[in-house]
Amino acid sequence: MSLPALRPSSSLANPLNILVIGAGVAGPALAYFLQSADPRHTITIIERSPSLRMAGQQIDLKAEGLPVLRKMGLMDNIKKSLVAETGLAMVDPNGKPIAHFGIVDAAKGTVGLTSEYEIMRGDLVQVLYDASLAQGVKAKELGQAGGLTYEFGKTVMDFKQDNDGVDVTFSDGQEKRYDLVVGADGQTSRTRRQAFGQEASDEAFKSLGIHTAYYSVPRLEGEGGLANLYTAPGRRCILTRMGDRPMTQVYLFNMNATSTERLKKMNKEPIEKQKEVWAETFKDAGWQADRFVSGLDTCDDFYTHEIAQVKMKEVYKGRVALLGDAGYCPSPFTGLGTTLSIVGAYLLAGELARHGNDVPRALQAYDKVARPLIDECQHLPTGLVGMFLPSSRLGVWIFRNSMWALSTFKINEMMHRVFPEDTSKAGWKVPDYPELNLLS
Ligand SMILES: Cc1cc2nc3c(=O)[nH]c(=O)nc-3n(C[C@H](O)[C@H](O)[C@H](O)COP(=O)(O)OP(=O)(O)OC[C@H]3O[C@@H](n4cnc5c(N)ncnc54)[C@H](O)[C@@H]3O)c2cc1C
């Protein structure tokens, strides 16, 4: 891995003692940028799980995320782990392709399933985690390191903040004071609830009324590199993705009112109980539903969540900042959640460095500079979501035929103009932070 050379800090500002909650995508990315800006920072990342969570299926890297990953010097590592997916086929109940869509231009952030930069979530988390640790080793070599520590199986029970810092009580009973606390703990962020209150947090969680389940099943001989999308009446949809991987990734999407209500109430119940609802909902969906329902019993990477956007008026309160899905989840339907979390980490570290580690001023600036990007990434074309999940047989027939027409007459390129989703078009450009000492 050839990372940018880490430089001793030339800043006169005091280094910070920072707590990051969540070692998903955003947390390790932030640690990387913080160390690069000032190797004297002391950074602790706590993760609720006993180890790094490698679960998750394919995620896209797009638009503004690409130049940021280049600046980090991580593109070569990312490219080694890309999934070779050749596009998307919509299939009928017999598996016959009805419509075909190719690879979209990742640099433009256009809506479409397959981007040039498809990567398994676990591979990306590993690349960012390794890179943050490698920065930590270099920082130590410089002899002025505060240090980076990951602590697994740990959460925050409570915190109280004043003008100068945040006092945190951890699940293991420890109590510590920090200059800055960052909640990078995903779309259902507990940090968000703790800092802003239950009501504000619930208010920010905008459900799209859809539940999704991700898991893998053994790949069948002959399954190619195309993703397959199958819609069934009753607001159900199945997506499979294989690329060049040995397993078939299964994504179940469910907008059926009765079972989504049941799933909503079940998020604290054992996974096995939730799987039962998924099996019941999809058992008569057609196509390869039998195979995927049986796969629910045997898979060991099942992950389910309610699809939502998180819309906070401000992404910080005092000395607590929200990062990634915790503060501004755009939902998987935008394909921009991972990109936004990496760019968000870059902006937060960049503003801290630019403001000489003055936390209150930096958080204000972080909110301001990230806001237009958040708004663009959260933009969902009207009707796009429900369109994939028709209710009736007639609705499914109309949807399939519309897709056939779009693909046959190559209207899908025109669709990008009809649904103006290009996140770069409003002119948001990744700001340059020379203070972060990254590659130019
Ligand atoms: C297991 C898993 C699988 C996923 N699979 C997919 C997928 O297949 N497709 C997709 O589009 N998106 C998936 N996502 C979401 C995707 O990773 C994010 O939308 C995006 O990358 C933004 O990353 P993030 O770091 O903000 O959040 P996340 O990647 O969700 O990371 C949040 C981290 O915080 C940890 N955490 C949560 N609560 C606490 C707490 N109280 N204390 C300490 N740590 C906590 C979580 O365990 C997790 O490691 C998945 C997320 C997870 C956690």
The ligand as an SDF file (V2000), in Angstrom:
LIG
                    3D

 53 58  0  0  0  0  0  0  0  0999 V2000
  -23.0880   -5.3170    8.8040 C   0  0  0  0  0  0  0  0  0  0  0  0
  -23.4600   -4.2700    7.7820 C   0  0  0  0  0  0  0  0  0  0  0  0
  -23.8070   -4.6770    6.4910 C   0  0  0  0  0  0  0  0  0  0  0  0
  -24.1670   -3.7210    5.5360 C   0  0  0  0  0  0  0  0  0  0  0  0
  -24.4820   -4.1570    4.2830 N   0  0  0  0  0  0  0  0  0  0  0  0
  -24.8090   -3.2450    3.3380 C   0  0  0  0  0  0  0  0  0  0  0  0
  -25.1060   -3.6700    1.9980 C   0  0  0  0  0  0  0  0  0  0  0  0
  -25.0940   -4.8550    1.6880 O   0  0  0  0  0  0  0  0  0  0  0  0
  -25.4280   -2.7260    1.0930 N   0  0  0  0  0  0  0  0  0  0  0  0
  -25.4700   -1.3850    1.4180 C   0  0  0  0  0  0  0  0  0  0  0  0
  -25.7720   -0.5650    0.5610 O   0  0  0  0  0  0  0  0  0  0  0  0
  -25.1710   -0.9640    2.6570 N   0  0  0  0  0  0  0  0  0  0  0  0
  -24.8540   -1.8600    3.6290 C   0  0  0  0  0  0  0  0  0  0  0  0
  -24.5470   -1.4270    4.8940 N   0  0  0  0  0  0  0  0  0  0  0  0
  -24.5580    0.0280    5.1740 C   0  0  0  0  0  0  0  0  0  0  0  0
  -23.3170    0.7170    4.5970 C   0  0  0  0  0  0  0  0  0  0  0  0
  -22.1450    0.1730    5.1360 O   0  0  0  0  0  0  0  0  0  0  0  0
  -23.4170    2.1980    4.9410 C   0  0  0  0  0  0  0  0  0  0  0  0
  -24.6190    2.6960    4.3700 O   0  0  0  0  0  0  0  0  0  0  0  0
  -22.3460    3.1110    4.3820 C   0  0  0  0  0  0  0  0  0  0  0  0
  -21.1910    2.4590    3.9900 O   0  0  0  0  0  0  0  0  0  0  0  0
  -22.0080    4.2290    5.3950 C   0  0  0  0  0  0  0  0  0  0  0  0
  -21.1380    3.7150    6.3910 O   0  0  0  0  0  0  0  0  0  0  0  0
  -21.1430    4.1250    7.9140 P   0  0  0  0  0  0  0  0  0  0  0  0
  -19.7600    3.8880    8.3910 O   0  0  0  0  0  0  0  0  0  0  0  0
  -21.7560    5.4550    8.0950 O   0  0  0  0  0  0  0  0  0  0  0  0
  -22.1400    3.0920    8.6160 O   0  0  0  0  0  0  0  0  0  0  0  0
  -21.9860    1.5030    8.7990 P   0  0  0  0  0  0  0  0  0  0  0  0
  -21.2080    0.8850    7.7000 O   0  0  0  0  0  0  0  0  0  0  0  0
  -23.3650    1.0160    9.0390 O   0  0  0  0  0  0  0  0  0  0  0  0
  -21.1000    1.3420   10.1400 O   0  0  0  0  0  0  0  0  0  0  0  0
  -21.5770    1.6590   11.4180 C   0  0  0  0  0  0  0  0  0  0  0  0
  -20.7230    0.8960   12.4330 C   0  0  0  0  0  0  0  0  0  0  0  0
  -21.0690    1.3290   13.7360 O   0  0  0  0  0  0  0  0  0  0  0  0
  -21.2270    0.2080   14.5720 C   0  0  0  0  0  0  0  0  0  0  0  0
  -22.1430    0.5650   15.6590 N   0  0  0  0  0  0  0  0  0  0  0  0
  -23.4800    0.7060   15.6070 C   0  0  0  0  0  0  0  0  0  0  0  0
  -23.9620    1.1050   16.7950 N   0  0  0  0  0  0  0  0  0  0  0  0
  -22.8990    1.2170   17.6170 C   0  0  0  0  0  0  0  0  0  0  0  0
  -22.7610    1.5990   18.9740 C   0  0  0  0  0  0  0  0  0  0  0  0
  -23.8320    1.9480   19.7270 N   0  0  0  0  0  0  0  0  0  0  0  0
  -21.5120    1.6230   19.5320 N   0  0  0  0  0  0  0  0  0  0  0  0
  -20.4220    1.2660   18.7870 C   0  0  0  0  0  0  0  0  0  0  0  0
  -20.5140    0.8930   17.4920 N   0  0  0  0  0  0  0  0  0  0  0  0
  -21.7290    0.8770   16.9010 C   0  0  0  0  0  0  0  0  0  0  0  0
  -21.7690   -0.8770   13.6570 C   0  0  0  0  0  0  0  0  0  0  0  0
  -21.5590   -2.1590   14.1780 O   0  0  0  0  0  0  0  0  0  0  0  0
  -20.9590   -0.6120   12.3970 C   0  0  0  0  0  0  0  0  0  0  0  0
  -19.7280   -1.2850   12.4170 O   0  0  0  0  0  0  0  0  0  0  0  0
  -24.1980   -2.3360    5.8820 C   0  0  0  0  0  0  0  0  0  0  0  0
  -23.8530   -1.9350    7.1840 C   0  0  0  0  0  0  0  0  0  0  0  0
  -23.4940   -2.8800    8.1340 C   0  0  0  0  0  0  0  0  0  0  0  0
  -23.1350   -2.4390    9.5500 C   0  0  0  0  0  0  0  0  0  0  0  0
  1  2  1  0
  2  3  1  0
  2 52  2  0
  3  4  2  0
  4  5  1  0
  4 50  1  0
  5  6  2  0
  6  7  1  0
  6 13  1  0
  7  8  2  0
  7  9  1  0
  9 10  1  0
 10 11  2  0
 10 12  1  0
 12 13  2  0
 13 14  1  0
 14 15  1  0
 14 50  1  0
 15 16  1  0
 16 17  1  0
 16 18  1  0
 18 19  1  0
 18 20  1  0
 20 21  1  0
 20 22  1  0
 22 23  1  0
 23 24  1  0
 24 25  2  0
 24 26  1  0
 24 27  1  0
 27 28  1  0
 28 29  2  0
 28 30  1  0
 28 31  1  0
 31 32  1  0
 32 33  1  0
 33 34  1  0
 33 48  1  0
 34 35  1  0
 35 36  1  0
 35 46  1  0
 36 37  1  0
 36 45  1  0
 37 38  2  0
 38 39  1  0
 39 40  1  0
 39 45  2  0
 40 41  1  0
 40 42  2  0
 42 43  1  0
 43 44  2  0
 44 45  1  0
 46 47  1  0
 46 48  1  0
 48 49  1  0
 50 51  2  0
 51 52  1  0
 52 53  1  0
M  END
$$$$
